[in-house]
């Protein structure tokens, strides 16, 4: 899951004399690459344990994987309440190392 950003729009306004500029950034897409060669998944930001997360992946093999999330945030601004103008999207990427260790259930008789 992504910590530190819950997906809410980010807005701001600056006024200087008779000019007011409003800026808005919204959540566009969230793409997860689990580092094992499977296709990347475009889903949500995920949820922290113990909630059941919308981001799920099953690894076939033990090992250490680089898990990467790329968040795309479309941005726009308007001047004095006028028509919004699109800006280039803000793109942020984060990678963590994730260790997968096989665990097997043992049944006692």
Buried (B, 14 or more C-beta within 10 A) or exposed (E): EBEEEEEEEEEEEEEEEEEBEBBBBBBEBBBBBBBBEEEEBEBBBBEEEEEEBEBEBEBEEEEEBEBBBBBBBBBBBBEEEEEBEEEEBEEEEEEEEBEBEEEEEEEEE
